Amino acid sequence: MILDLVCEAVEIKIHFENFTGVIQSNFELGYAIGKMKKKLGMKLEKEEELALLKDKVEKQMESYTPRDFIEENLVKLIREYRMQEQFGSEISELIQRGYDSE
């Protein structure tokens, strides 16, 4: 249930056209990274470290043109998030959920 709420929080944020908020946790970032990785055509690797994965995705986003405001919001949320010292096994599942949501 908690993981569902994390997924819903990111979906709500990216679907507001003039949204100016931020991702609140590494958990939300995990879900957002999974979504973006799929959009970028990147393969999903098992148990990747979130900080390394964020760097890889940001590098790929440099040449990516968002198709709509939803994708623009997703890119913005990922770029502006600063990693926290918060880790957990749930992050891998959230990355997978984000990837599968596309």
WOGIZI-V22528 format. One record per pair of residues at least 6 apart in sequence whose C-alpha atoms are under 7 Angstrom apart, sorted by the first residue. I is the first residue (numbers start at 1). J is the second residue. D is the distance in Angstrom with one decimal. If there is no record, write none. Layout:
I/J/D, I/J/D
//
This chain:
3/94/7.0, 6/27/6.9, 6/28/5.7, 7/28/6.9, 7/31/6.3, 10/28/6.3, 10/32/6.8, 13/19/6.6, 14/70/5.1, 14/73/5.1, 14/74/5.8, 15/70/5.5, 17/69/6.0, 22/77/5.8, 22/81/6.9, 23/29/6.5, 23/77/6.0, 23/81/6.2, 26/83/6.6, 26/84/6.5, 26/86/6.5, 27/91/5.5, 27/94/6.8, 29/78/6.7, 30/91/5.5, 30/94/5.5, 30/95/4.7, 31/94/4.7, 31/95/4.7, 31/97/6.5, 31/98/4.5, 32/74/6.8, 32/78/6.9, 32/98/6.1, 33/54/6.8, 33/95/6.3, 34/95/4.3, 34/96/6.0, 34/97/7.0, 34/98/4.2, 34/99/4.2, 35/98/4.4, 35/99/4.7, 35/101/6.7, 35/102/6.3, 37/57/6.4, 37/99/6.7, 38/99/5.4, 38/102/6.7, 47/92/6.2, 58/79/6.8, 66/72/5.5
//
